[in-house]
């Protein structure tokens, strides 16, 4: 599924949101609408349990709770776009769908250099959740947030 201009993306996402059955496309459209549009001030980090898989949510929560007041953990950006400012989606592509997982690639045009990010969704308890995020700067969010061997008890 390739979506070019933003108007088409909004139309397709609105149509997908109207579907009664939860699909990766449904979840992706909700994430884009809630966290990745240019007027959103929300962060998926604060809603980790509803956005991310159990494993990735636990890593995010561990990172956020491991810092003292006023400090920032490793995750000092919106993980869904690997950015500070959202908006400027140029293209969304659904890759490798299966019954239990699917990859969604998002290409951004609003950053200094065009960039892309891949979200891997898995099905947990009947809901699609983001289980991994890959980009040029962060090849694996799970590895990025995992404690180094020195930090493990």
HELIX and SHEET records of a PDB file:
HELIX    1   1 UNK A    6  UNK A   17  1                                  12    
HELIX    2   2 UNK A   24  UNK A   31  1                                   8    
HELIX    3   3 UNK A   32  UNK A   36  3                                   5    
HELIX    4   4 UNK A   44  UNK A   47  5                                   4    
HELIX    5   5 UNK A   48  UNK A   51  1                                   4    
HELIX    6   6 UNK A   54  UNK A   65  1                                  12    
HELIX    7   7 UNK A  141  UNK A  145  1                                   5    
SHEET    1   A 4 UNK A  89  UNK A  95  0                                        
SHEET    2   A 4 UNK A 101  UNK A 108 -1                                        
SHEET    3   A 4 UNK A 115  UNK A 124 -1                                        
SHEET    4   A 4 UNK A 127  UNK A 135 -1                                        
END                                                                             
